[in-house]
Amino acid sequence: MEMNFRINEVDGVTEGDRRFMKHINHDKYVRITACEEGNKPGCLLPETFLDIAQRIRDMEVRETDIWVLSYPKSGTTWTQEMVWCICNDLDFESAKSTILPIRFPFLELSTFLTGKRGIPPLLKDSVSYVENMESPRFIKCHLPWELLPKQIKTVKPKIIYVARNPKDLCLSYYHQLVRQGLFKGNFEEMAELFLEDRVPYSPYWDHVLTYWEHRYDPNLLFIKYEDMKKDLPSICTRVASFLDEDCSDIGQLSELCSHLSFEAMKSNVSVNYTFWENTDIVSCLGDINRNFMRKGKVGSWKEEMSPHMAKRFDTWIERHLMTTDFSFYR
């Protein structure tokens, strides 16, 4: 199969790559981008992504698909549950009885599980699972714009992209990678790598700002985690309108927001990943179920990020936002 990508192996030649390889517990990594993207640095992903990269690019996209896209730890699970409930007549009982990865699968998940033993059939080939779903399909994906299926641009399914302040995101990402046994080191070391675009799915700004450039596409809705925390009813109403669903009933909207509250989500076994307990998947992904949803706060970075590192983040954010009208809450 012809590979229409530019691929650079992370081989440890540079000092920064050596630090990355020291801290990240995984097999080989590559930077990959579509050939037509010119000089973009490429998305940092496990080499095993190459097994499915072209399949994803060539995948059939359906007009009825609904995609939730994000950089990891941006509020993806929260957004998925909101979208699924809105599109399924607020059927909370079905939402609670069927785990989220079944209802709303993660397209490239098998990238992180290739070669592992004891993988549930659902996860052995996540691309095939999505391909074989009945319509309407609900699809989660963390890939940057240029690695999405080519038909996304012509079929134009509904896309919701959720973004989060990189300070909080970096902290949340650190705790998840440590919990999964994928990162060795302290938070300062993780933050350093994040600023250097040396964590999985980086570069962060290429990811977020490319989707931001598409915010006026009629099939794409760009939302922010901080807005969800500030006024969840308004975001639910916006998302429902975008999806051509009715969410105007005050009582139903209140019930939806209650279902989506942090406390409810954290205790909901269909979304909090405790469903992997006592299964072989734990040995492959580490202790994913423990505190998958930690705090769900805006500004939690202030509790663990040093003033020096916070200042470096501020400078980094300002530099990347100089030529854009995009902004985050501080």
RODO-2510 file (C-alpha; in nm, 4 decimals, decimal comma):
residues 330
     n   res          X          Y          Z
     1     m     0,0000     0,0000     0,0000
     2     e     0,1371     0,3381    -0,0979
     3     m     0,2096     0,5627     0,2000
     4     n     0,1355     0,9276     0,1258
     5     f     0,3190     1,0600     0,4294
     6     r     0,6438     1,2227     0,5266
     7     i     0,7859     1,0180     0,8152
     8     n     1,0824     1,0982     1,0403
     9     e     1,1948     0,8503     1,3026
    10     v     1,2685     0,9773     1,6539
    11     d     1,6141     0,8221     1,6787
    12     g     1,7777     0,9967     1,9735
    13     v     2,0257     1,1964     1,7680
    14     t     1,9312     1,5279     1,9287
    15     e     1,9528     1,5978     2,3013
    16     g     1,5798     1,6727     2,3136
    17     d     1,4884     1,3429     2,1479
    18     r     1,7157     1,1582     2,3893
    19     r     1,5279     1,3134     2,6815
    20     f     1,1986     1,2167     2,5203
    21     m     1,3135     0,8562     2,4767
    22     k     1,4353     0,8502     2,8360
    23     h     1,0987     0,9522     2,9789
    24     i     0,8451     0,7918     2,7431
    25     n     0,7882     0,4198     2,7967
    26     h     0,6880     0,2936     2,4549
    27     d     0,8400     0,1418     2,1457
    28     k     0,9690     0,3596     1,8640
    29     y     0,8120     0,6958     1,7823
    30     v     0,7888     0,8842     1,4544
    31     r     0,6862     1,2275     1,3361
    32     i     0,4338     1,1879     1,0587
    33     t     0,2457     1,4300     0,8368
    34     a     0,0694     1,4138     0,5018
    35     c     0,3018     1,4807     0,2078
    36     e     0,0894     1,7719     0,0903
    37     e     0,1458     1,9591     0,4175
    38     g     0,4841     2,0973     0,3142
    39     n     0,7161     2,1847     0,6021
    40     k     0,4930     2,0942     0,8971
    41     p     0,7016     1,9172     1,1643
    42     g     0,4658     1,6192     1,1829
    43     c     0,2612     1,4658     1,4616
    44     l     0,4552     1,2667     1,7225
    45     l     0,3051     0,9167     1,7390
    46     p     0,4146     0,5586     1,8102
    47     e     0,5646     0,3901     1,5053
    48     t     0,2776     0,1401     1,5237
    49     f     0,0492     0,4173     1,3934
    50     l     0,2029     0,3523     1,0513
    51     d     0,0120     0,0224     1,0442
    52     i    -0,3183     0,2093     1,0231
    53     a    -0,2243     0,5572     0,8970
    54     q    -0,3109     0,4958     0,5312
    55     r    -0,6230     0,2983     0,6231
    56     i    -0,7482     0,6001     0,8158
    57     r    -0,6637     0,8391     0,5321
    58     d    -0,8514     0,6152     0,2838
    59     m    -1,1418     0,5399     0,5172
    60     e    -1,4968     0,5899     0,3949
    61     v    -1,6607     0,8823     0,5720
    62     r    -2,0378     0,9007     0,5992
    63     e    -2,2430     1,2164     0,5957
    64     t    -2,4237     1,0941     0,9082
    65     d    -2,0995     1,0502     1,1066
    66     i    -2,0451     1,2633     1,4156
    67     w    -1,6823     1,3169     1,5139
    68     v    -1,5413     1,4496     1,8414
    69     l    -1,1841     1,5639     1,7885
    70     s    -0,9287     1,7036     2,0306
    71     y    -0,5741     1,7056     2,1537
    72     p    -0,5613     1,4494     2,4402
    73     k    -0,6925     1,5543     2,7839
    74     s    -0,8976     1,8448     2,6508
    75     g    -1,2332     1,7267     2,7853
    76     t    -1,2866     1,4641     2,5178
    77     t    -1,4784     1,2089     2,7254
    78     w    -1,7028     1,4826     2,8646
    79     t    -1,7785     1,6071     2,5135
    80     q    -1,8394     1,2560     2,3827
    81     e    -2,0965     1,1835     2,6500
    82     m    -2,2708     1,5161     2,5893
    83     v    -2,2884     1,4576     2,2140
    84     w    -2,4084     1,0987     2,2432
    85     c    -2,6848     1,1846     2,4883
    86     i    -2,8044     1,4814     2,2809
    87     c    -2,8212     1,2650     1,9677
    88     n    -2,9951     0,9756     2,1427
    89     d    -3,2962     1,1507     2,2952
    90     l    -3,1259     1,1862     2,6345
    91     d    -3,1381     0,8094     2,6816
    92     f    -2,9355     0,8103     3,0025
    93     e    -3,0179     0,4480     3,0822
    94     s    -2,8628     0,3241     2,7573
    95     a    -2,5692     0,5582     2,8118
    96     k    -2,5085     0,4057     3,1538
    97     s    -2,5531     0,0452     3,0412
    98     t    -2,3213     0,0553     2,7369
    99     i    -1,9615     0,1634     2,7874
   100     l    -1,8426     0,4675     2,5955
   101     p    -1,5770     0,2888     2,3818
   102     i    -1,8571     0,0737     2,2367
   103     r    -2,0901     0,3658     2,1688
   104     f    -1,8229     0,6169     2,0727
   105     p    -1,4994     0,4354     1,9782
   106     f    -1,1505     0,5851     1,9635
   107     l    -1,0473     0,5538     1,5980
   108     e    -0,6701     0,5093     1,6364
   109     l    -0,6704     0,3284     1,9727
   110     s    -0,5134     0,0087     1,8364
   111     t    -0,1998     0,2164     1,7650
   112     f    -0,1215     0,1959     2,1353
   113     l    -0,2073    -0,1730     2,1693
   114     t    -0,0412    -0,3345     1,8667
   115     g     0,1568    -0,6419     1,9650
   116     k     0,0022    -0,6648     2,3096
   117     r    -0,1614    -0,9843     2,4293
   118     g    -0,4988    -1,0263     2,5915
   119     i    -0,6607    -0,7376     2,4036
   120     p    -1,0429    -0,7440     2,3870
   121     p    -1,1679    -0,8010     2,0292
   122     l    -1,3136    -0,4485     2,0223
   123     l    -0,9658    -0,2982     2,0519
   124     k    -0,7539    -0,5291     1,8366
   125     d    -0,8408    -0,3319     1,5257
   126     s    -1,0086    -0,0053     1,6170
   127     v    -1,0257     0,1102     1,2538
   128     s    -1,2202    -0,1993     1,1451
   129     y    -1,4510    -0,1584     1,4410
   130     v    -1,5381     0,1946     1,3296
   131     e    -1,5674     0,0921     0,9660
   132     n    -1,8192    -0,1789     1,0531
   133     m    -2,0431     0,0331     1,2766
   134     e    -2,3986     0,1049     1,1728
   135     s    -2,4946     0,4640     1,1038
   136     p    -2,4991     0,7083     1,2614
   137     r    -2,1441     0,6485     1,3812
   138     f    -1,9991     0,8410     1,6750
   139     i    -1,6201     0,8613     1,6390
   140     k    -1,3522     0,9927     1,8744
   141     c    -1,0136     1,0889     1,7328
   142     h    -0,7048     1,2792     1,8525
   143     l    -0,5355     1,3117     1,5144
   144     p    -0,4443     1,6498     1,3665
   145     w    -0,6395     1,7792     1,0675
   146     e    -0,3884     1,6600     0,8067
   147     l    -0,4022     1,2941     0,9208
   148     l    -0,7817     1,2639     0,9150
   149     p    -0,9591     1,0670     0,6410
   150     k    -0,9367     1,2524     0,3109
   151     q    -1,3145     1,2252     0,2676
   152     i    -1,3656     1,4464     0,5745
   153     k    -1,3043     1,7434     0,3453
   154     t    -1,5575     1,6381     0,0808
   155     v    -1,8287     1,4491     0,2704
   156     k    -1,8254     1,7054     0,5521
   157     p    -1,9699     1,5125     0,8485
   158     k    -2,0468     1,6954     1,1727
   159     i    -1,7293     1,7644     1,3743
   160     i    -1,7038     1,8992     1,7293
   161     y    -1,3529     2,0055     1,8274
   162     v    -1,2826     2,0735     2,1949
   163     a    -0,9748     2,2670     2,3136
   164     r    -0,8325     2,3279     2,6603
   165     n    -0,5830     2,5687     2,8184
   166     p    -0,2424     2,4011     2,7715
   167     k    -0,1372     2,4515     3,1337
   168     d    -0,4238     2,2441     3,2727
   169     l    -0,4020     2,0069     2,9784
   170     c    -0,0319     1,9395     3,0334
   171     l    -0,0874     1,8610     3,4007
   172     s    -0,3768     1,6268     3,3251
   173     y    -0,1801     1,4601     3,0459
   174     y     0,1144     1,4062     3,2796
   175     h    -0,0990     1,2289     3,5395
   176     q    -0,2590     1,0078     3,2745
   177     l     0,0726     0,9039     3,1197
   178     v     0,2192     0,8279     3,4625
   179     r    -0,0906     0,6326     3,5602
   180     q    -0,0622     0,4260     3,2421
   181     g     0,3077     0,3614     3,2980
   182     l     0,3978     0,5545     2,9833
   183     f     0,6017     0,8313     3,1439
   184     k     0,8988     0,8161     3,3801
   185     g     0,9807     1,1459     3,5420
   186     n     0,8369     1,4389     3,7322
   187     f     0,5902     1,7033     3,6158
   188     e     0,8598     1,9617     3,5423
   189     e     1,0248     1,7168     3,3039
   190     m     0,6915     1,6491     3,1349
   191     a     0,6195     2,0223     3,1045
   192     e     0,9613     2,0788     2,9470
   193     l     0,8909     1,8144     2,6839
   194     f     0,5432     1,9567     2,6237
   195     l     0,6850     2,3028     2,5534
   196     e     0,9297     2,1431     2,3083
   197     d     0,6522     1,9501     2,1252
   198     r     0,7969     1,6225     2,2480
   199     v     0,4928     1,4419     2,3874
   200     p     0,2513     1,2162     2,1938
   201     y     0,0233     1,4021     1,9502
   202     s     0,2362     1,7169     1,9587
   203     p     0,2818     1,9832     1,8275
   204     y     0,0004     2,1218     2,0408
   205     w    -0,0404     2,4548     1,8593
   206     d    -0,0432     2,3035     1,5124
   207     h    -0,3202     2,0771     1,6361
   208     v    -0,5412     2,3424     1,7947
   209     l    -0,4857     2,6319     1,5570
   210     t    -0,5394     2,4274     1,2415
   211     y    -0,8854     2,3315     1,3661
   212     w    -0,9410     2,6914     1,4753
   213     e    -0,8807     2,7969     1,1153
   214     h    -1,1771     2,5768     1,0205
   215     r    -1,4102     2,7201     1,2853
   216     y    -1,6289     2,8850     1,0218
   217     d    -1,6764     2,5609     0,8280
   218     p    -2,0498     2,4882     0,8540
   219     n    -1,9821     2,1283     0,9596
   220     l    -1,7360     2,2108     1,2407
   221     l    -1,8120     2,3452     1,5875
   222     f    -1,5164     2,4638     1,7968
   223     i    -1,5749     2,4648     2,1732
   224     k    -1,3530     2,5165     2,4783
   225     y    -1,3289     2,3159     2,7991
   226     e    -1,3276     2,6353     3,0033
   227     d    -1,6604     2,7440     2,8523
   228     m    -1,8091     2,4050     2,9379
   229     k    -1,7030     2,4525     3,2993
   230     k    -1,8302     2,8108     3,3081
   231     d    -2,1718     2,7584     3,1457
   232     l    -2,2476     2,3980     3,0568
   233     p    -2,6169     2,4600     2,9689
   234     s    -2,5184     2,7142     2,7044
   235     i    -2,2641     2,4793     2,5496
   236     c    -2,5153     2,1928     2,5497
   237     t    -2,7629     2,4189     2,3724
   238     r    -2,5010     2,5257     2,1150
   239     v    -2,3982     2,1670     2,0492
   240     a    -2,7600     2,0538     2,0170
   241     s    -2,8368     2,3312     1,7694
   242     f    -2,5255     2,2428     1,5681
   243     l    -2,6381     1,8789     1,5572
   244     d    -2,9948     1,9775     1,4596
   245     e    -3,1284     1,8461     1,7869
   246     d    -3,3736     2,0137     2,0254
   247     c    -3,2429     2,0917     2,3726
   248     s    -3,4804     2,3748     2,4596
   249     d    -3,6788     2,2045     2,7341
   250     i    -3,5471     2,3487     3,0621
   251     g    -3,6169     2,0329     3,2587
   252     q    -3,4424     1,8072     3,0079
   253     l    -3,1482     2,0455     2,9821
   254     s    -3,1129     2,0448     3,3589
   255     e    -3,1233     1,6647     3,3616
   256     l    -2,8558     1,6502     3,0918
   257     c    -2,6278     1,8868     3,2820
   258     s    -2,6767     1,6807     3,5968
   259     h    -2,5778     1,3669     3,4055
   260     l    -2,2695     1,5513     3,2764
   261     s    -2,1611     1,6967     3,6110
   262     f    -1,8093     1,6055     3,7189
   263     e    -1,9378     1,4105     4,0189
   264     a    -2,1813     1,2106     3,8034
   265     m    -1,9225     1,1439     3,5334
   266     k    -1,6606     1,0339     3,7839
   267     s    -1,8979     0,7768     3,9355
   268     n    -2,0502     0,6627     3,6043
   269     v    -1,8922     0,3258     3,5242
   270     s    -1,9748     0,3552     3,1545
   271     v    -1,7421     0,6549     3,1119
   272     n    -1,4896     0,6501     3,3987
   273     y    -1,2933     0,3516     3,2648
   274     t    -1,3432     0,1346     3,5710
   275     f    -1,4995    -0,1074     3,3221
   276     w    -1,1458    -0,2290     3,2426
   277     e    -1,0981    -0,3568     3,5974
   278     n    -1,0281    -0,7300     3,6191
   279     t    -0,9619    -0,7557     3,2439
   280     d    -0,6436    -0,8092     3,0468
   281     i    -0,6572    -0,4526     2,9190
   282     v    -0,5211    -0,3277     3,2523
   283     s    -0,1890    -0,4992     3,1873
   284     c    -0,1680    -0,3257     2,8488
   285     l    -0,2694     0,0286     2,9411
   286     g    -0,1563     0,0370     3,3011
   287     d    -0,3828     0,1513     3,5820
   288     i    -0,6075     0,3472     3,3469
   289     n    -0,9113     0,3075     3,5686
   290     r    -0,7640     0,4719     3,8786
   291     n    -0,8695     0,8362     3,8956
   292     f    -0,9205     0,8640     3,5177
   293     m    -1,1133     1,1788     3,6057
   294     r    -0,9006     1,3494     3,8681
   295     k    -1,0328     1,6975     3,9482
   296     g    -1,2053     1,8472     3,6460
   297     k    -1,1048     2,1988     3,7481
   298     v    -1,0016     2,5073     3,5576
   299     g    -0,6712     2,6408     3,6911
   300     s    -0,5533     2,3245     3,8662
   301     w    -0,2091     2,3876     3,7142
   302     k    -0,1580     2,6478     3,9889
   303     e    -0,1390     2,3653     4,2450
   304     e     0,1527     2,1823     4,0811
   305     m     0,3272     2,4072     3,8287
   306     s     0,6200     2,6158     3,9528
   307     p     0,6055     2,9947     3,8993
   308     h     0,9073     2,9691     3,6693
   309     m     0,7412     2,7049     3,4520
   310     a     0,4125     2,8986     3,4504
   311     k     0,5966     3,2046     3,3212
   312     r     0,7567     2,9947     3,0490
   313     f     0,4132     2,8663     2,9478
   314     d     0,2784     3,2222     2,9357
   315     t     0,5619     3,3319     2,7068
   316     w     0,5120     3,0231     2,4878
   317     i     0,1362     3,0849     2,4648
   318     e     0,1787     3,4529     2,3783
   319     r     0,4336     3,3737     2,1099
   320     h     0,2029     3,1283     1,9349
   321     l    -0,1049     3,3484     1,9617
   322     m     0,0537     3,6694     1,8317
   323     t    -0,0840     3,6234     1,4813
   324     t    -0,4224     3,4729     1,5681
   325     d    -0,7441     3,5876     1,7340
   326     f    -0,7607     3,2663     1,9350
   327     s    -0,7393     3,2930     2,3147
   328     f    -0,7744     3,0920     2,6364
   329     y    -0,8794     3,1847     2,9869
   330     r    -0,5691     3,2282     3,2042
***
